[in-house]
Amino acid sequence: MSSSPAEHTVIIESAENKTSQKITDELPVAIGYPLKAVAFVMRQIVTFAGFLMAFTFGAVVVIRYGFGGDLFAYEEWLLGISIIGFFAGAVLASARNLHINADILGIVIQNPRLIWWRGFVVLTVEVLVILFLMYACYVSLLDDFSFPRLRATPVLRIPFVTWRICIMVAFGFMATFTAAYLYVHIRKGLGLPLRSEMQKGEAQ
């Protein structure tokens, strides 16, 4: 593992490159473009869910206190929308490596080699934890489908598996993006050029 000054600059983890450098740009085209599409879809879901929740709560206030009525069973369908929007946001955070990481070692460690190993361990643990959560969602779904009738909300009869499936899919995407950061981290540790660096070299 090389320790040249150029390799000490961890572009994926730096605050500057979190905004200017996308992890999908460092992946092979066959993987990077589908993940770009996933990130785009997640952004639309987050935007739609946020707008719908704000509009619904505003409408509830107006209907309840302005007209003395009530928005029929809005809690049930809005619950599903809010859960899906929340996990879509979690996928976006994984795509941008913006999840909160309470790791004091990133401040204490100064040795470049140890910094690399610390990053490797953190990313590996994150992938394993997310995969475990994805498996837990799968087991939960098996339990839901074991019943003669799917458990659902009391009024609109929306099956609980609707958003549980979405949660499992979200964990899958989170694991994929985290694994992408791990892939780039390993390439940097081995001193291999990143895709963006190769493209800059070809352009020159």
SULJOQUI-V784287 format. One record per residue. N is the residue number from 1. RES is the residue in one letter. PHI is phi as a letter, one per 30 degrees, with the letter a starting at -180 (* if undefined). D_FIRST is the distance of its C-alpha to the first C-alpha in Angstrom with 1 decimal. Layout:
n=<N/N>
res=<RES/RES>
phi=<PHI/PHI>
d_first=<D_FIRST/D_FIRST>
//
This chain:
n=<1/2/3/4/5/6/7/8/9/10/11/12/13/14/15/16/17/18/19/20/21/22/23/24/25/26/27/28/29/30/31/32/33/34/35/36/37/38/39/40/41/42/43/44/45/46/47/48/49/50/51/52/53/54/55/56/57/58/59/60/61/62/63/64/65/66/67/68/69/70/71/72/73/74/75/76/77/78/79/80/81/82/83/84/85/86/87/88/89/90/91/92/93/94/95/96/97/98/99/100/101/102/103/104/105/106/107/108/109/110/111/112/113/114/115/116/117/118/119/120/121/122/123/124/125/126/127/128/129/130/131/132/133/134/135/136/137/138/139/140/141/142/143/144/145/146/147/148/149/150/151/152/153/154/155/156/157/158/159/160/161/162/163/164/165/166/167/168/169/170/171/172/173/174/175/176/177/178/179/180/181/182/183/184/185/186/187/188/189/190/191/192/193/194/195/196/197/198/199/200/201/202/203/204>
res=<M/S/S/S/P/A/E/H/T/V/I/I/E/S/A/E/N/K/T/S/Q/K/I/T/D/E/L/P/V/A/I/G/Y/P/L/K/A/V/A/F/V/M/R/Q/I/V/T/F/A/G/F/L/M/A/F/T/F/G/A/V/V/V/I/R/Y/G/F/G/G/D/L/F/A/Y/E/E/W/L/L/G/I/S/I/I/G/F/F/A/G/A/V/L/A/S/A/R/N/L/H/I/N/A/D/I/L/G/I/V/I/Q/N/P/R/L/I/W/W/R/G/F/V/V/L/T/V/E/V/L/V/I/L/F/L/M/Y/A/C/Y/V/S/L/L/D/D/F/S/F/P/R/L/R/A/T/P/V/L/R/I/P/F/V/T/W/R/I/C/I/M/V/A/F/G/F/M/A/T/F/T/A/A/Y/L/Y/V/H/I/R/K/G/L/G/L/P/L/R/S/E/M/Q/K/G/E/A/Q>
phi=<*/d/b/d/e/d/d/d/d/d/d/d/c/d/d/d/d/d/c/c/c/c/d/d/d/c/c/e/e/d/c/d/d/e/d/d/d/d/d/d/d/d/d/d/d/d/d/d/d/d/d/d/d/d/d/d/d/d/d/d/d/d/d/d/c/c/b/i/c/a/d/d/h/d/d/d/d/d/e/d/d/d/d/d/d/d/d/d/d/d/d/d/d/d/d/c/h/c/d/d/b/d/b/d/d/d/c/d/d/c/d/e/d/d/d/d/d/d/d/d/d/d/d/d/d/d/d/d/d/d/d/d/d/d/d/d/d/d/d/d/d/e/d/d/d/d/d/e/b/d/d/b/d/d/c/d/h/d/d/d/d/e/d/d/d/d/d/d/d/d/d/d/d/d/d/d/d/d/d/d/d/d/d/d/d/d/d/d/d/d/i/d/d/d/d/d/d/d/d/d/d/d/d/d>
d_first=<0.0/3.8/6.6/9.4/12.5/12.6/9.6/11.1/14.1/14.0/16.9/17.7/18.3/20.1/23.9/24.5/22.5/24.0/27.2/26.2/23.3/24.0/21.6/23.8/23.1/19.5/20.7/22.4/26.1/27.5/25.8/25.6/29.4/30.7/28.7/30.1/33.5/32.9/32.0/35.1/37.3/36.0/36.9/40.4/40.9/39.9/42.3/45.1/44.8/44.8/47.8/49.7/49.3/50.4/53.3/54.4/54.5/56.5/58.8/59.3/60.4/62.8/64.3/64.7/66.1/67.5/69.2/69.3/67.5/64.2/61.4/61.8/59.0/56.3/54.3/53.6/52.2/50.6/48.7/47.0/46.2/44.7/42.5/41.3/40.7/38.8/36.4/36.1/35.0/32.5/31.0/30.9/29.1/26.4/26.2/25.7/23.6/26.5/27.3/27.9/25.2/26.6/23.4/23.9/20.4/19.2/21.6/21.3/17.5/16.4/13.1/10.4/8.0/11.3/12.3/9.6/10.7/14.2/14.1/12.9/15.8/18.2/17.9/18.2/21.2/22.7/22.6/24.2/26.8/27.8/28.1/30.3/32.5/32.8/34.0/36.4/37.9/38.4/40.2/42.3/43.3/44.4/46.5/48.0/48.9/50.5/53.4/56.4/56.2/53.1/53.2/53.9/55.0/58.7/60.1/58.2/56.9/53.4/51.3/48.6/46.3/46.3/43.8/42.2/41.0/39.8/37.8/36.2/35.3/33.9/31.6/30.5/29.6/27.8/25.7/24.9/23.9/21.7/20.0/19.6/17.7/15.5/14.9/14.0/11.8/9.8/9.9/8.7/5.6/5.1/6.5/9.8/12.9/15.1/18.7/20.2/18.2/19.3/22.8/23.0/22.0/24.8/27.2/26.8>
//
